[in-house]
């Protein structure tokens, strides 16, 4: 049994609506519904009557509700007490982030923080929805994530503020063959079908990549050949010459310099990405002084980060 199943059940019990509960839990409705069903399977009886609108708890659900509330409250209380008594003197700062940012961005960013030598950084990697759950549940102090204007992350509704600490681009890439020729070049009017290496459509990068796929397919035929949520897995497939993948540019700098991968297509097939440091302003996290210093430094540096990104985008337009 997973702890988040109890939190999902409590949200449904409070709101009596799976869609609203999914928004509150920052999950998709199918995912939340699956987790509540998993809790019911573990408990052995139905807890929610889905035949009415709004939904209601079954008699077993009404019986289980106060116990679930007590379990969740006791666990959070115990965690607070343990951190206060046995923690690392308040010198640990915890982050959740996608694995790609943990590899390509976080090490250099953390090294640049003026107080990092005095602190311990704890990093948990997961997909975007799981990272948000960790942040909202208090399991970490910061979330580091990608952001794109066309794909709202919805964190504002949960009292989470984000500041830009970096930038990247999602770019289409293909391997080169033994003669140095690009295997799959996205050229308008081509009749050859391009194999695509994609992310699940309901993932953050998947939603952006899907828009770029649609843009490409307006002038070149394509077919999805491989799908995986891990950037590193798509990169490996692209290096094997299996198709075109949209990858964060920061993840492939070495391959681009070595010529094993090449950016294909034109500027319309790329997407600018902001990298945000997210802070749960409504949670009282500001009481943690080291984390507050990191946040204030990020807020102060944001204008410089944005200016550098604007200059980079101008240079990319001129070179396109």
C-alpha positions, 0 to 999 in steps of 0.5 A: 500500500502506498502513502499517496493512495491515502492522500488521493482517497482523502482528496476524493472524500473531501471534494466528492469529485475525481476531476477536482481531486485530480487537480488538487493532487496535481495528477491526471484523473485516470492516474488518480482513479487507478490509485484509488482503485488500488487502495480499494483492492488492497483494503478489500472492499469498495470505498467510493460509490461512483454511481452517483454524482457527486460521488459518495463514500460507501459505508466502508469508506465512511468507516475508513475515512477517520482512520485514513485521516489519522494515519496521514496526520500522524505520519506528517507529524512524526516527520516534522518531529524527526526532522526537528530532532534528528535532522542535519542541523537544518543544513540540508536542502532537498530538491525534486527534478526530472533526471535530465535536469539532475544530469545536465543542469543541476550540478553546475547550477548548484556549484554556482550557489554562493552558500552551497559549500555549507549545505547538503543538497538532497536530490530526488529524480522522478517524472514531473507529476511525481516531483510536484507531489513530492513538493506539495506533500512537503517531501522536498523544499524545491522543485526544478522543472522545465517550463514552456508557454504553451504547456501551463504547469498549473502550479500557481493554483497550489501556491507555488511560485517559480523563478527562472534559473536557466534556459534550454531548447528542445531540438530535433536530432538525428544520427549521422551515418559512417560517411557523415551524412545525416540519417533523417533530415526534416526537409519540406516536401520529402516523401520518405517516412521519418521514424520518430522517437517520442515521449508519452503524450501525457508527459510534460516533454511529450505535450511539447514534442507532440506540437512539434510533431504536428508541425513537422507532419504538415510537410513531411510524413512521419511515424512513431517508432519508439516511446519512452519517458526517459530523455537518456533512452531517446538519446540512446535510440537516436545515436543508434540511428533509429529515428528523430528525437526531440531532446533538450540541447543541454543533454547533447552538447558533447554529441553535437560537437563530436558530430554523432548527432545533428540538429535537423529541420528549421527553427520552427521545429525547436521549442525554447524551454525555461528552467524554473526553481519552484517554491511552495510559498503557501506552505510555510517553507520560508521558515527554513533559513538556508532554503530561503537564502537560495530562493532569494538569490534565485529571485535576484538573479532572474532578470539576468537569466531572462536577459541572457536567454533573450540575447541567445534567442536573438542570436539563434534567429540570426544564425537560422 
